[in-house]
Amino acid sequence: MRKTKSITISDIVALAGVSKATASLALNGRGKELRVAQETRERVLAIAQQQHYQPSIHARLLRDNRGHTLGFVVPEITNYGFAVFSH
C-alpha cells in the first residue's frame, strides 16, 4: 500500500489563493464572524473536502499546550505491587 502525503493548511492556501489566516478562519468556522467573504469560505472548504484535509492533531496539541497524557513514576518496576498496578 502506497502512503500518500497528507494535505496541510499551506497546501490549501496555495490552491485557494488566500492567506493562511483566511484559510484558518474558514476551516475553523470563524470566517463569517470575522468577515471572510462567503465565496472565499466556500472555496476553502470545498478544496479542503476535495483534498481530504484533516487538521494535524500534533499541531493542535502544541497550540493548546495540552497532551492529555498521564505519567506515572514508580521507584522500581520489578516490585510485584507496582507491576500489578501498571496493568
C-alpha positions as CSV (number, residue, x, y, z in Angstrom):
1,M,0.0,0.0,0.0
2,R,1.4,3.4,-1.0
3,K,1.4,6.1,1.6
4,T,0.4,9.5,0.4
5,K,1.4,12.8,1.9
6,S,-1.4,14.4,3.9
7,I,-2.5,17.8,2.8
8,T,-1.6,20.7,5.0
9,I,-3.2,24.1,5.5
10,S,-0.3,25.5,3.4
11,D,-1.4,23.3,0.5
12,I,-4.9,24.7,0.9
13,V,-3.6,28.2,0.9
14,A,-1.8,27.7,-2.4
15,L,-4.7,26.0,-4.0
16,A,-7.3,28.6,-2.8
17,G,-5.1,31.7,-3.3
18,V,-5.8,33.0,0.1
19,S,-3.7,33.9,3.2
20,K,-3.0,31.3,5.9
21,A,-5.1,33.3,8.3
22,T,-8.1,33.4,6.0
23,A,-7.8,29.6,5.4
24,S,-7.6,29.0,9.1
25,L,-10.6,31.1,9.9
26,A,-12.6,29.4,7.2
27,L,-11.6,25.9,8.3
28,N,-12.3,26.6,11.9
29,G,-15.7,28.0,11.2
30,R,-14.9,31.6,12.3
31,G,-14.8,33.1,8.8
32,K,-18.4,34.6,8.9
33,E,-17.9,36.3,12.3
34,L,-14.6,37.7,11.2
35,R,-15.7,39.0,7.8
36,V,-14.3,36.4,5.4
37,A,-16.3,36.6,2.2
38,Q,-18.9,33.8,1.7
39,E,-17.4,32.9,-1.7
40,T,-13.9,32.6,-0.1
41,R,-15.1,30.4,2.8
42,E,-16.9,28.1,0.4
43,R,-13.8,27.9,-1.9
44,V,-11.5,27.0,1.0
45,L,-14.0,24.4,2.4
46,A,-14.5,22.8,-1.0
47,I,-10.8,22.5,-1.5
48,A,-10.4,21.0,2.0
49,Q,-13.1,18.5,1.3
50,Q,-11.8,17.5,-2.2
51,Q,-8.3,17.0,-0.8
52,H,-9.5,15.1,2.3
53,Y,-7.9,17.7,4.7
54,Q,-7.6,16.6,8.3
55,P,-6.2,19.0,10.9
56,S,-2.9,17.9,12.4
57,I,-3.5,16.6,15.9
58,H,0.1,17.3,16.8
59,A,-0.3,21.0,15.8
60,R,-3.5,21.2,17.8
61,L,-1.8,19.7,20.9
62,L,1.1,22.3,20.6
63,R,-1.4,25.1,20.2
64,D,-3.5,24.0,23.2
65,N,-0.4,23.2,25.2
66,R,-2.1,20.0,26.4
67,G,-1.2,16.5,25.6
68,H,-3.8,14.7,27.7
69,T,-1.1,12.2,28.7
70,L,-0.8,10.9,32.2
71,G,2.6,9.9,33.6
72,F,3.2,7.6,36.5
73,V,6.5,7.3,38.2
74,V,7.4,4.2,40.3
75,P,10.6,3.6,42.3
76,E,11.1,0.1,40.7
77,I,9.1,-1.8,38.1
78,T,10.4,-5.2,39.4
79,N,8.4,-4.8,42.6
80,Y,5.3,-7.1,42.2
81,G,3.0,-4.4,43.7
82,F,4.0,-1.8,41.1
83,A,3.9,-4.3,38.2
84,V,0.4,-5.4,39.0
85,F,-0.8,-1.8,39.4
86,S,0.6,-0.8,36.0
87,H,-1.8,-3.1,34.1
